[in-house]
């Protein structure tokens, strides 16, 4: 909750410092943060019930957040009479093949190489510094751990022996690691779809790879898989 409040406060401060830039108020991120806080108030018992019950609640929660985001955003734009970012949505619609557009700004973006797909030679250049190999390894390891931990949390299993068994083979995924994992996946999708956005992904790749190399949990898991685990080696 504090994370969402800090993000909203930061954006409102940016709006004031940019001489009350109304475009920031009409951004999707403010609408999203507000909708999440509303959805959290409405749905309080997400962790009750069996696996299917929890999964259903989670899917409903996601749909509720997305619908509220679009409604709040539309409402804000209607009140403030904002149309300054409409060309971005037209560009995205045309880029992903959902219809052509005659909007000049959107077509200008479509002609620009920087707004095209990420070229494949990017991966070879990232591999030449060994960054991509380390990043891919850490990403694979933490993704597997995240899937297992998420399944365990959704199943609501509190059996001690099962929990111990799980922790033998998985990294105990910390909140900050899970947060960074989600970010790096989203930045990756953004970079793959729009080359210009790769500056976000490549810098985050360095941070994420560094975290993997310096994480005692990751090395603990690797050594356990190789049957070489001792606390001294970690």
Protein Blocks (a to p, Z undefined) as FASTA:
>chain_A
ZZmmmmmmmmmmmmmmnoopaklmmpmklmmmmmmmmmmmmmmmlmgccfklmmmmmmmm
mmmmmmmmmmmmmmmmmmnopaklmmmmmmmmmmnonaccfbfklmmmmmpmklmccdfk
lmmmmmmnommmmmmmmmmmmmmmmmmmmmmmmnopabfklmmmmmmmmccddfklmmmm
mmmmmmmmmmmmmmklmmmmmmmmmmmmmmmmmpmklmmmmmmmnopacfklZZ
